Amino acid sequence: MAKKYHISLREDEKWQVKCEGAEKALKLFDTQKEAIDYAKTIAGNQEGSIVIHKVDGKIRKQKY
């Protein structure tokens, strides 16, 4: 089953990449672009998908 990776902004203003259902972030970033680039790499390696959230938490884009 392919994994889904979520990119979202934390309360400490860091962008996180989390695997769906996980409690902890895989990695933290200063910018959303850095988080997206990282998620693309890991999702591509595992045939996963990416869900990008806006600053307010709503879904901005789903990438497969």
C-alpha positions, 0 to 999 in steps of 0.5 A, a space after each residue: 500500500 502506498 504511503 501518503 505524506 502530509 506537508 503542514 505548518 506547525 505551531 512553531 512556524 516550521 513546515 513538517 513532512 509527516 507520514 499519514 497516521 504518524 505522531 511525529 514528523 519525518 523532518 522539519 523545514 523552514 520553508 514549504 518549498 523545502 518540505 515539498 521537495 523532500 516529500 517528492 523525493 521520498 514519495 517518489 521512491 516509495 510510489 507514495 502520494 503527497 498532500 500539501 496543506 495551506 497555512 490554515 491547515 486546509 488542503 491546498 493540493 494533492 499530488 500523486 
